[in-house]
């Protein structure tokens, strides 16, 4: 059995956040709205007069920071309590986070309604898909040496 350490969790969090971030930009190719989470996050804390590149950069730092923190929680608290192979454990964790984000962040911070449905009904699917992708990559990356 492989027990990854802090480094494995951090690396897995960065990688999974990057893959999900790119997927969010590619969502229109499959009929979903784009999820530009760095801009959404950055706009919460940066002055409206700031350049879009600065807003994106601040939001990306927030997004990657949150991704690493959630990966650390997964590695040291969550994953050992979930059934199945790593990819499934990661997707379960990602699904839990999708529900939390959809019920709190989107309506309260982004003002998009539950799961962002006030913007577009397909946003809910995009939010869930984004988190499932994040979780799946997290589970594969973190458990890459996992043996049964």
Number of C-alpha atoms within 10 A of each C-alpha: 8 11 13 16 12 13 11 18 25 21 17 28 29 21 20 26 27 18 15 21 22 13 19 22 15 15 16 13 10 7 10 20 21 16 21 15 17 20 20 18 22 23 19 14 11 17 11 11 7 10 11 14 12 15 22 20 16 19 23 22 14 16 22 20 16 15 23 21 16 20 32 21 14 24 25 14 11 16 22 12 8 15 10 10 15 24 21 20 24 31 22 22 25 27 22 16 18 23 17 13 19 22 15 16 19 21 17 13 12 15 14 17 19 18 28 23 16 15 13 14 13 15 21 23 15 23 24 20 21 23 27 24 23 29 34 23 26 34 29 20 21 30 24 15 13 14 8 6
